[in-house]
Amino acid sequence: MWIEITLFTVASFWVGLSGAMVPGPMLSVTISDSMKKGSKAGPLVVFGHYIAEITIMILLVLGLGWLIKSEIATMIIGGVGGLMLIYIGYSISKSPVPEEIPAEKNPAETRGSILSGIVSSASNPYFYLWWATVGWAFMLKGIKLAGIIGVLSFLIGHWGADLTWYSLVSFFTSKGRHMLSKKRYRIIMNMCGIFLGLLGLYFIYSTILK
């Protein structure tokens, strides 16, 4: 059984990694936060993402999966989430260029990155769709395989993928920040902001206007 659990954990890791590597809101906020706050921003953003995922898992366990997949919920999430992403993108593009990366122990900065992880996850309608389909299927498979241990093995693999990828992105982004001119820094931040803005417009169009 332990061999099956190990293989299930590895499979969960690679499925999670394939999803984490797809460009989306979390990637943009991780890059922008890492350039401003340093390499700890990535794990903190992921921690916020975990909070959002734990919340949605509780909803699924309570039997509210049908609500998450409903057309009305999709429209509300897509509309509000799209507007939120546009606002975050605007804030990122307008944020001042720091003279240097501030100390990473600043509690205000810590709270900001965790909140970024929560918002960038909760504002993405495809986050709910993934959990209501693929994520829930993996959880049921884990329960069938080994009960609570199976669920934990899925979470270890899935969360390990998120933490690994975004920690690497954060590390290399923060190291590259020291070699960037203010002009290039501003270009990257504008690109992140524009990407989030366009993504927000797409969410609104695909869930409400289409």
Sequence and secondary structure as in RCSB ss.txt:
>XXXX:A:sequence
MWIEITLFTVASFWVGLSGAMVPGPMLSVTISDSMKKGSKAGPLVVFGHYIAEITIMILLVLGLGWLIKSEIATM
IIGGVGGLMLIYIGYSISKSPVPEEIPAEKNPAETRGSILSGIVSSASNPYFYLWWATVGWAFMLKGIKLAGIIG
VLSFLIGHWGADLTWYSLVSFFTSKGRHMLSKKRYRIIMNMCGIFLGLLGLYFIYSTILK
>XXXX:A:secstr
 HHHHHHHHHHHHHHHHHHHTS SHHHHHHHHHHHHH TTHHHHHHHHHHHHHHHHHHHHHTT HHHHTSHHHHH
HHHHHHHHHHHHHHHHHHHS   SS   TT HHHHHHHHHHHHHHHHT HHHHHHIIIIIHHHHHHHHHHHTHHH
HHHHHHHHHHHHHHHHHHHHHHHHHHHTT  HHHHHHHHHHHHHHHHHHHHHHHIIIII 
